[in-house]
């Protein structure tokens, strides 16, 4: 690749922030191919070198070249997620196999493995810092998991498996987005909108106008879908929306969007990968770099929690059914009635609705409140800043401590048709000290799918949206407040997957505290803060149906673990009957709600088929144990003080959990903060699952 094209290609400019306003799909292939060549040439040179490997002559050059590739490809992957237009999708998918192939090659490169092993076993190892020693230990573990020690005859097949899995994962996500975008429900008569909140109606009207049509357009994107399920009095509309959502990316949609065959192939490939590596199943492979030791141990943890939660879930459902029959005339509660009846029961029991609360959470006030919590806990400042963006709606901020730059983050809060659903945090750049000197500060993406502003009013968030925002911000702080200077374990890197949700779920707890909420609310029309009486009702309702919600999460976790440990593919794509067979067994064990036979939940379970949580979805539950226990330290420190925003405890949490990233085992970090092993008690108490 010539120097001129290098200089002109914005994806190859690592001097500052990504140049989103200049980057074009045609830049992707030349930039990424050039970086792949650069990395391959470096690896060839390093492995041919007969001198003993040292940290300076071997690890540092590898890190630097790898970081450039990671950053450029990270920008491409990010744009594929937030701007999934045909040109970017094509550019991403064209290079995905080549990038996957490169990483599979590196993972299997025996000469590279031997270099790392020589450094690990050589005289320099003892003089390295504990952080660098941990990096080398992790490298050897990851090489083994990447097939470095496999016989040469088997390696090409192992590499094919990696490539195919990454392509299937990308296709899985795209199918969900395409199927989601393809469906809309049109309401032509205003009477059909009965019960639906005003802001959701306004958004539906705006969507119809955008299409140049009369009436109201509802879609399967969350800000449009949820209000219908929760509030629409029209049972037929709820049923149609529910069915469309439940059968996305299945045989009920276009054949080319059906994720069923993809699931069968993904499971077969994962089993083959596990067997080549000498493990019984993929769940065992998945757990090697995690806190948990065996699938059996995880299953025992989930079953123990299910035993404690199921009686509460059964009570929740019995109450809901009785209320729906008595007050709503719903003799039989269908799945599309559950959210609707639950919202009516919540209103009847606690005399408030989510919609009422939502009016007190306008976006600017919520952000002020969030930033205020971070300021108080960690003594940092969050200030608006400027950088190129991928959409005019995106905002950019910097974090400073005592005038010194800590890091930056992008905030992309609103749903768009070209953006994949859900909410996530990702790394744009990781903190590390450059070999040539100087510190590279971290940059994060925080992405959500909230409703945007309508009719000149600021966007308003449900309390659930606020929880989501705090959650993603917790991940962001984990990435941004790191003190580690080595790439491989800086921020969220190198943190065990089942501990990575600790800082995010920890942040959610503050959204229930009066001293936090009272300062981050202002009625969208009147500017009045959240009334204490309404807050008290929210707290009373906090654990409303927490039993049902807990068993639902346990259902997802056990299903995930069992399809990756119990199903035997035997070299063939797994038939969906087998997958649904396991799901049925899990539901009989833990669930209280049973969806219709035509429900295709696995077809849109992107966390495990496209998002890195395969045989690891239980992490959410385990991290909830850790986060509730960690938050209890703030409860103890704030007892009698009127506020849990205790800066001293915040400083300790930063020092022992956030700052250390993956530089030591997560359990050690937790014990350093709490002074003991984690306990499940705080989680059960927070969820109201303790018998009075």
BELVENSUL-V350178 format. One record per residue. N is the residue number from 1. PSI is psi in radians with two decimals (NA if undefined). Layout:
# BELVENSUL-V350178
n:N psi:PSI
n:N psi:PSI
This chain:
# BELVENSUL-V350178
n:1 psi:2.28
n:2 psi:2.73
n:3 psi:-0.63
n:4 psi:-0.81
n:5 psi:-0.57
n:6 psi:-0.87
n:7 psi:-0.56
n:8 psi:-0.27
n:9 psi:1.94
n:10 psi:-0.41
n:11 psi:-0.25
n:12 psi:0.16
n:13 psi:1.83
n:14 psi:0.28
n:15 psi:-0.43
n:16 psi:-2.36
n:17 psi:2.76
n:18 psi:2.43
n:19 psi:1.25
n:20 psi:-0.60
n:21 psi:-0.34
n:22 psi:-0.41
n:23 psi:2.35
n:24 psi:2.72
n:25 psi:-0.60
n:26 psi:-0.20
n:27 psi:-0.34
n:28 psi:-1.01
n:29 psi:-0.88
n:30 psi:-0.68
n:31 psi:-0.86
n:32 psi:-0.72
n:33 psi:-0.72
n:34 psi:-0.74
n:35 psi:-0.61
n:36 psi:-0.75
n:37 psi:-0.79
n:38 psi:-0.77
n:39 psi:-0.70
n:40 psi:-0.72
n:41 psi:-0.72
n:42 psi:-0.79
n:43 psi:-0.73
n:44 psi:-0.75
n:45 psi:-0.78
n:46 psi:-0.67
n:47 psi:-0.42
n:48 psi:-0.34
n:49 psi:2.19
n:50 psi:-0.20
n:51 psi:2.64
n:52 psi:2.35
n:53 psi:2.43
n:54 psi:2.97
n:55 psi:-0.75
n:56 psi:-0.72
n:57 psi:-0.16
n:58 psi:-0.99
n:59 psi:-0.79
n:60 psi:-0.83
n:61 psi:-0.67
n:62 psi:-0.80
n:63 psi:-0.82
n:64 psi:-0.83
n:65 psi:-0.71
n:66 psi:-0.62
n:67 psi:-0.70
n:68 psi:-0.79
n:69 psi:-0.79
n:70 psi:-0.69
n:71 psi:-0.79
n:72 psi:-0.83
n:73 psi:-0.55
n:74 psi:-0.69
n:75 psi:-0.74
n:76 psi:-0.80
n:77 psi:-0.67
n:78 psi:-0.81
n:79 psi:-0.61
n:80 psi:-0.55
n:81 psi:-0.67
n:82 psi:-0.16
n:83 psi:1.05
n:84 psi:1.17
n:85 psi:2.76
n:86 psi:-0.72
n:87 psi:-0.76
n:88 psi:-0.65
n:89 psi:-0.77
n:90 psi:-0.79
n:91 psi:-0.72
n:92 psi:-0.86
n:93 psi:-0.47
n:94 psi:-0.70
n:95 psi:-0.29
n:96 psi:-0.82
n:97 psi:-0.67
n:98 psi:-0.71
n:99 psi:-0.77
n:100 psi:-0.72
n:101 psi:-0.74
n:102 psi:-0.85
n:103 psi:-0.61
n:104 psi:-0.71
n:105 psi:-0.82
n:106 psi:-0.80
n:107 psi:-0.42
n:108 psi:0.04
n:109 psi:1.82
n:110 psi:-0.63
n:111 psi:-0.69
n:112 psi:-0.77
n:113 psi:-0.79
n:114 psi:-0.62
n:115 psi:-0.84
n:116 psi:-0.71
n:117 psi:-0.70
n:118 psi:-0.71
n:119 psi:-0.73
n:120 psi:-0.71
n:121 psi:-0.09
n:122 psi:-3.13
n:123 psi:-0.48
n:124 psi:-0.48
n:125 psi:-0.79
n:126 psi:-0.50
n:127 psi:-0.12
n:128 psi:2.72
n:129 psi:2.71
n:130 psi:-0.58
n:131 psi:-0.81
n:132 psi:-0.61
n:133 psi:-0.74
n:134 psi:-0.68
n:135 psi:-0.78
n:136 psi:-0.71
n:137 psi:-0.80
n:138 psi:-0.69
n:139 psi:-0.82
n:140 psi:-0.74
n:141 psi:-0.80
n:142 psi:-0.62
n:143 psi:-0.76
n:144 psi:-0.72
n:145 psi:-0.36
n:146 psi:0.05
n:147 psi:0.34
n:148 psi:-0.59
n:149 psi:0.12
n:150 psi:2.68
n:151 psi:2.58
n:152 psi:-0.60
n:153 psi:-0.45
n:154 psi:-0.41
n:155 psi:-0.76
n:156 psi:-0.68
n:157 psi:-0.72
n:158 psi:-0.69
n:159 psi:-0.74
n:160 psi:-0.72
n:161 psi:-0.77
n:162 psi:-0.80
n:163 psi:-0.82
n:164 psi:-0.69
n:165 psi:-0.73
n:166 psi:-0.63
n:167 psi:-0.74
n:168 psi:-0.67
n:169 psi:-0.77
n:170 psi:-0.73
n:171 psi:-0.67
n:172 psi:-0.85
n:173 psi:-0.77
n:174 psi:-0.70
n:175 psi:-0.71
n:176 psi:-0.80
n:177 psi:-0.77
n:178 psi:-0.76
n:179 psi:-0.63
n:180 psi:-0.80
n:181 psi:-0.45
n:182 psi:-0.37
n:183 psi:2.35
n:184 psi:2.61
n:185 psi:2.22
n:186 psi:2.31
n:187 psi:2.11
n:188 psi:-0.46
n:189 psi:2.23
n:190 psi:-0.48
n:191 psi:-0.49
n:192 psi:-0.13
n:193 psi:0.03
n:194 psi:2.29
n:195 psi:-0.45
n:196 psi:2.29
n:197 psi:2.70
n:198 psi:-0.76
n:199 psi:-0.60
n:200 psi:-0.62
n:201 psi:-0.78
n:202 psi:-0.72
n:203 psi:-0.68
n:204 psi:-0.65
n:205 psi:-0.77
n:206 psi:-0.68
n:207 psi:-0.70
n:208 psi:-0.75
n:209 psi:-0.68
n:210 psi:-0.57
n:211 psi:0.04
n:212 psi:0.56
n:213 psi:2.73
n:214 psi:3.01
n:215 psi:-2.70
n:216 psi:2.37
n:217 psi:2.10
n:218 psi:2.45
n:219 psi:3.11
n:220 psi:0.10
n:221 psi:2.47
n:222 psi:-0.82
n:223 psi:-0.35
n:224 psi:-0.71
n:225 psi:-0.85
n:226 psi:-0.82
n:227 psi:-0.58
n:228 psi:-0.87
n:229 psi:-0.59
n:230 psi:-0.55
n:231 psi:-0.39
n:232 psi:2.20
n:233 psi:-0.41
n:234 psi:1.82
n:235 psi:-0.60
n:236 psi:-0.71
n:237 psi:-0.77
n:238 psi:-0.76
n:239 psi:-0.76
n:240 psi:-0.75
n:241 psi:-0.78
n:242 psi:-0.82
n:243 psi:-0.74
n:244 psi:-0.74
n:245 psi:-0.73
n:246 psi:-0.35
n:247 psi:0.30
n:248 psi:2.53
n:249 psi:0.67
n:250 psi:-3.04
n:251 psi:-0.25
n:252 psi:-0.31
n:253 psi:-2.86
n:254 psi:2.48
n:255 psi:-0.66
n:256 psi:-0.19
n:257 psi:0.05
n:258 psi:2.02
n:259 psi:-0.11
n:260 psi:-0.97
n:261 psi:-0.59
n:262 psi:-0.73
n:263 psi:-0.80
n:264 psi:-0.74
n:265 psi:-0.76
n:266 psi:-0.80
n:267 psi:-0.70
n:268 psi:-0.74
n:269 psi:-0.71
n:270 psi:-0.68
n:271 psi:-0.75
n:272 psi:-0.74
n:273 psi:-0.81
n:274 psi:-0.77
n:275 psi:-0.66
n:276 psi:-0.60
n:277 psi:-0.06
n:278 psi:0.33
n:279 psi:2.76
n:280 psi:-0.62
n:281 psi:3.01
n:282 psi:-0.51
n:283 psi:-0.68
n:284 psi:-0.73
n:285 psi:-0.81
n:286 psi:-0.59
n:287 psi:-0.21
n:288 psi:-0.84
n:289 psi:0.23
n:290 psi:3.06
n:291 psi:-0.68
n:292 psi:2.70
n:293 psi:-0.80
n:294 psi:2.73
n:295 psi:-0.62
n:296 psi:-0.69
n:297 psi:-0.75
n:298 psi:-0.76
n:299 psi:-0.67
n:300 psi:-0.73
n:301 psi:-0.81
n:302 psi:-0.71
n:303 psi:-0.65
n:304 psi:-0.76
n:305 psi:-0.67
n:306 psi:-0.71
n:307 psi:-0.67
n:308 psi:-0.60
n:309 psi:-0.53
n:310 psi:-0.71
n:311 psi:-0.64
n:312 psi:-0.67
n:313 psi:-0.73
n:314 psi:-0.66
n:315 psi:-0.77
n:316 psi:-0.83
n:317 psi:-0.72
n:318 psi:-0.74
n:319 psi:-0.74
n:320 psi:-0.79
n:321 psi:-0.77
n:322 psi:-0.75
n:323 psi:-0.79
n:324 psi:-0.69
n:325 psi:-0.77
n:326 psi:-0.82
n:327 psi:-0.46
n:328 psi:-0.06
n:329 psi:0.39
n:330 psi:1.59
n:331 psi:-0.65
n:332 psi:2.30
n:333 psi:1.88
n:334 psi:2.82
n:335 psi:-0.62
n:336 psi:-0.01
n:337 psi:-0.29
n:338 psi:-0.89
n:339 psi:-0.66
n:340 psi:-0.89
n:341 psi:-0.64
n:342 psi:-0.74
n:343 psi:-0.71
n:344 psi:-0.70
n:345 psi:-0.73
n:346 psi:-0.78
n:347 psi:-0.73
n:348 psi:-0.72
n:349 psi:-0.69
n:350 psi:0.01
n:351 psi:0.68
n:352 psi:2.81
n:353 psi:2.79
n:354 psi:-0.59
n:355 psi:-0.69
n:356 psi:-0.77
n:357 psi:-0.69
n:358 psi:-0.58
n:359 psi:-0.34
n:360 psi:0.00
n:361 psi:1.15
n:362 psi:2.54
n:363 psi:-0.85
n:364 psi:-0.67
n:365 psi:-0.69
n:366 psi:-0.78
n:367 psi:-0.72
n:368 psi:-0.77
n:369 psi:-0.78
n:370 psi:-0.86
n:371 psi:-0.57
n:372 psi:-0.72
n:373 psi:-0.81
n:374 psi:-0.74
n:375 psi:-0.84
n:376 psi:-0.77
n:377 psi:-0.71
n:378 psi:0.04
n:379 psi:0.82
n:380 psi:2.82
n:381 psi:2.45
n:382 psi:2.08
n:383 psi:2.49
n:384 psi:2.54
n:385 psi:3.10
n:386 psi:2.43
n:387 psi:2.78
n:388 psi:2.52
n:389 psi:2.86
n:390 psi:-0.21
n:391 psi:2.49
n:392 psi:-0.42
n:393 psi:-0.34
n:394 psi:2.49
n:395 psi:2.78
n:396 psi:2.38
n:397 psi:2.74
n:398 psi:2.66
n:399 psi:2.29
n:400 psi:2.62
n:401 psi:2.06
n:402 psi:0.79
n:403 psi:-0.08
n:404 psi:2.38
n:405 psi:2.28
n:406 psi:-0.80
n:407 psi:-3.10
n:408 psi:2.76
n:409 psi:2.59
n:410 psi:2.54
n:411 psi:1.99
n:412 psi:1.64
n:413 psi:-0.45
n:414 psi:2.60
n:415 psi:2.48
n:416 psi:2.74
n:417 psi:-0.46
n:418 psi:0.24
n:419 psi:2.33
n:420 psi:2.68
n:421 psi:3.02
n:422 psi:-2.93
n:423 psi:2.53
n:424 psi:2.83
n:425 psi:2.46
n:426 psi:2.81
n:427 psi:2.25
n:428 psi:-0.53
n:429 psi:2.51
n:430 psi:2.58
n:431 psi:2.34
n:432 psi:2.72
n:433 psi:2.22
n:434 psi:2.50
n:435 psi:-0.60
n:436 psi:-0.05
n:437 psi:2.73
n:438 psi:2.63
n:439 psi:2.27
n:440 psi:2.12
n:441 psi:2.68
n:442 psi:2.66
n:443 psi:2.36
n:444 psi:2.68
n:445 psi:2.25
n:446 psi:2.03
n:447 psi:2.28
n:448 psi:3.09
n:449 psi:1.05
n:450 psi:2.80
n:451 psi:2.52
n:452 psi:-3.12
n:453 psi:2.56
n:454 psi:2.40
n:455 psi:0.72
n:456 psi:-0.03
n:457 psi:2.63
n:458 psi:2.71
n:459 psi:2.51
n:460 psi:2.53
n:461 psi:2.50
n:462 psi:2.90
n:463 psi:-0.57
n:464 psi:-0.71
n:465 psi:-0.73
n:466 psi:-0.74
n:467 psi:-0.76
n:468 psi:-0.77
n:469 psi:-0.80
n:470 psi:-0.68
n:471 psi:-0.94
n:472 psi:-0.59
n:473 psi:-0.57
n:474 psi:-0.77
n:475 psi:-0.77
n:476 psi:-0.75
n:477 psi:-0.62
n:478 psi:-0.68
n:479 psi:-0.68
n:480 psi:-0.51
n:481 psi:0.25
n:482 psi:2.59
n:483 psi:-0.04
n:484 psi:2.49
n:485 psi:0.11
n:486 psi:2.21
n:487 psi:-0.81
n:488 psi:-0.36
n:489 psi:0.37
n:490 psi:2.41
n:491 psi:-2.21
n:492 psi:-0.17
n:493 psi:2.38
n:494 psi:0.00
n:495 psi:2.34
n:496 psi:2.41
n:497 psi:-0.57
n:498 psi:0.13
n:499 psi:-0.13
n:500 psi:-0.36
n:501 psi:-0.08
n:502 psi:-0.96
n:503 psi:-0.51
n:504 psi:-0.83
n:505 psi:-0.52
n:506 psi:-0.78
n:507 psi:-0.57
n:508 psi:-0.57
n:509 psi:-0.58
n:510 psi:-0.36
n:511 psi:-0.06
n:512 psi:0.04
n:513 psi:2.31
n:514 psi:-0.76
n:515 psi:-0.39
n:516 psi:-0.92
n:517 psi:-0.70
n:518 psi:-0.50
n:519 psi:-0.08
n:520 psi:0.42
n:521 psi:2.58
n:522 psi:2.09
n:523 psi:2.34
n:524 psi:-0.48
n:525 psi:-0.71
n:526 psi:-0.31
n:527 psi:-0.02
n:528 psi:2.45
n:529 psi:2.88
n:530 psi:2.15
n:531 psi:2.49
n:532 psi:-0.66
n:533 psi:-0.67
n:534 psi:-0.68
n:535 psi:-0.78
n:536 psi:-0.66
n:537 psi:-0.69
n:538 psi:-0.74
n:539 psi:-0.72
n:540 psi:-0.60
n:541 psi:-0.01
n:542 psi:-0.77
n:543 psi:0.36
n:544 psi:2.10
n:545 psi:0.45
n:546 psi:-0.47
n:547 psi:-0.81
n:548 psi:-0.71
n:549 psi:-0.67
n:550 psi:-0.81
n:551 psi:-0.48
n:552 psi:-0.78
n:553 psi:-0.66
n:554 psi:-0.63
n:555 psi:-0.84
n:556 psi:-0.76
n:557 psi:-0.77
n:558 psi:-0.67
n:559 psi:-0.85
n:560 psi:-0.87
n:561 psi:-0.72
n:562 psi:-0.63
n:563 psi:-0.37
n:564 psi:-0.01
n:565 psi:-0.52
n:566 psi:-0.58
n:567 psi:2.29
n:568 psi:2.06
n:569 psi:-0.60
n:570 psi:0.62
n:571 psi:-0.03
n:572 psi:2.65
n:573 psi:2.42
n:574 psi:2.22
n:575 psi:2.51
n:576 psi:-0.42
n:577 psi:-0.68
n:578 psi:-0.75
n:579 psi:-0.82
n:580 psi:-0.49
n:581 psi:-0.79
n:582 psi:-0.75
n:583 psi:-0.73
n:584 psi:-0.76
n:585 psi:-0.78
n:586 psi:-0.78
n:587 psi:-0.71
n:588 psi:-0.53
n:589 psi:-0.76
n:590 psi:-0.41
n:591 psi:2.79
n:592 psi:-0.37
n:593 psi:2.34
n:594 psi:1.94
n:595 psi:2.89
n:596 psi:2.79
n:597 psi:-0.48
n:598 psi:-0.05
n:599 psi:2.36
n:600 psi:0.96
n:601 psi:-0.84
n:602 psi:-0.53
n:603 psi:-0.29
n:604 psi:0.34
n:605 psi:1.23
n:606 psi:-0.41
n:607 psi:-0.77
n:608 psi:-0.37
n:609 psi:-0.21
n:610 psi:0.04
n:611 psi:0.24
n:612 psi:0.02
n:613 psi:0.25
n:614 psi:2.22
n:615 psi:0.50
n:616 psi:0.16
n:617 psi:-0.44
n:618 psi:-0.33
n:619 psi:-0.64
n:620 psi:-0.76
n:621 psi:-0.75
n:622 psi:-0.72
n:623 psi:-0.51
n:624 psi:-0.66
n:625 psi:-0.85
n:626 psi:-0.75
n:627 psi:-0.68
n:628 psi:-0.70
n:629 psi:-0.72
n:630 psi:-0.71
n:631 psi:-0.53
n:632 psi:-0.51
n:633 psi:-0.63
n:634 psi:-0.62
n:635 psi:-0.73
n:636 psi:-0.74
n:637 psi:-0.58
n:638 psi:-0.05
n:639 psi:2.15
n:640 psi:-0.01
n:641 psi:-0.15
n:642 psi:-0.06
n:643 psi:2.43
n:644 psi:-0.04
n:645 psi:1.24
n:646 psi:1.98
n:647 psi:-0.60
n:648 psi:-0.79
n:649 psi:-0.64
n:650 psi:-0.75
n:651 psi:-0.69
n:652 psi:-0.69
n:653 psi:-0.73
n:654 psi:-0.87
n:655 psi:-0.78
n:656 psi:-0.41
n:657 psi:-1.06
n:658 psi:-0.79
n:659 psi:-0.54
n:660 psi:-0.23
n:661 psi:-2.30
n:662 psi:0.36
n:663 psi:-0.16
n:664 psi:2.87
n:665 psi:2.44
n:666 psi:-0.61
n:667 psi:-0.66
n:668 psi:-0.73
n:669 psi:-0.77
n:670 psi:-0.80
n:671 psi:-0.58
n:672 psi:-0.59
n:673 psi:-0.79
n:674 psi:-0.32
n:675 psi:0.20
n:676 psi:3.07
n:677 psi:2.70
n:678 psi:2.61
n:679 psi:2.65
n:680 psi:-0.21
n:681 psi:-0.79
n:682 psi:-0.66
n:683 psi:-0.83
n:684 psi:-0.69
n:685 psi:-0.81
n:686 psi:-0.57
n:687 psi:0.10
n:688 psi:0.35
n:689 psi:0.91
n:690 psi:2.21
n:691 psi:2.25
n:692 psi:NA
